[in-house]
Amino acid sequence: MNSAHKKTLAAVFARQTPRNLEWAKVEALLAACGCDIFEGRGSRVTFSKGPHSLDAHRPHPGKEAKPYQVRDARAFLEKIGITPEEEGI
């Protein structure tokens, strides 16, 4: 995980859910954490690691992740054992 991924991880786990976090950065973070990415129909994308998976829709027409998407990504990262504390942030 590089420094950009660590910054995104910190933003995802921030006390107040960010409203200006680009979805592409969240996707890059999940890929850096070893998640498999499966493209679905339209804007659907599934991230999978072990027995856990996250189904999401890429935001459009904007590029910012919606607050509920950030919260879903946070919950998924917690399930797979990725937290700022675990990564030393």
C-alpha positions in Angstrom: 0.0 0.0 0.0 1.5 3.3 -1.1 1.1 6.7 0.6 -1.8 7.7 -1.7 -3.7 4.5 -0.6 -2.9 5.3 3.1 -4.3 8.8 2.7 -7.5 7.3 1.1 -7.7 4.8 3.9 -7.5 7.6 6.5 -10.2 9.5 4.7 -12.5 6.5 4.5 -12.1 6.0 8.3 -12.4 9.7 9.2 -14.8 10.6 11.9 -17.0 12.6 9.5 -17.7 10.8 6.3 -16.1 12.8 3.4 -18.3 14.1 0.6 -15.5 14.9 -1.9 -13.6 11.6 -2.0 -13.2 10.3 -5.6 -14.6 6.9 -6.2 -11.5 5.9 -8.3 -9.4 6.4 -5.2 -11.6 4.0 -3.2 -11.4 1.5 -6.0 -7.6 1.8 -6.1 -7.4 1.3 -2.3 -9.5 -1.8 -2.5 -7.4 -3.2 -5.3 -4.2 -2.4 -3.3 -5.7 -4.4 -0.4 -5.8 -7.5 -2.6 -9.5 -7.4 -3.5 -10.6 -9.1 -6.7 -12.7 -6.7 -8.9 -15.5 -8.0 -11.0 -17.3 -5.7 -13.5 -21.0 -6.1 -13.7 -23.6 -4.6 -16.0 -23.6 -0.9 -16.3 -21.9 0.8 -13.4 -22.0 -2.2 -11.1 -18.8 -3.4 -9.6 -18.1 -6.1 -7.0 -15.0 -6.3 -4.8 -14.2 -9.6 -3.2 -11.7 -10.9 -0.8 -12.0 -14.3 0.8 -15.6 -14.9 1.8 -16.5 -11.2 1.9 -17.7 -9.1 -0.9 -18.9 -5.5 -1.6 -21.4 -4.8 -4.3 -21.4 -1.1 -5.5 -22.4 1.2 -8.3 -19.9 3.6 -9.6 -21.2 7.2 -9.1 -22.3 9.1 -12.1 -22.4 11.6 -13.6 -20.1 12.9 -10.8 -16.9 11.2 -9.8 -17.2 11.7 -6.0 -18.3 8.7 -3.8 -21.6 9.2 -2.0 -21.4 9.1 1.8 -23.2 5.8 1.9 -20.7 4.3 -0.5 -17.8 5.4 1.7 -19.5 3.9 4.8 -20.1 0.7 2.9 -16.4 0.6 1.9 -15.4 1.3 5.5 -17.5 -1.6 6.7 -16.1 -3.9 4.0 -12.5 -2.9 4.9 -13.2 -3.7 8.6 -14.5 -7.1 7.6 -11.4 -8.0 5.8 -9.1 -6.7 8.6 -7.9 -3.4 7.0 -8.0 -0.4 9.3 -5.8 2.6 9.8 -4.6 1.0 13.1 -3.6 -2.2 11.4 -1.7 -0.3 8.7 0.1 1.9 11.2 -1.6 5.2 10.1 
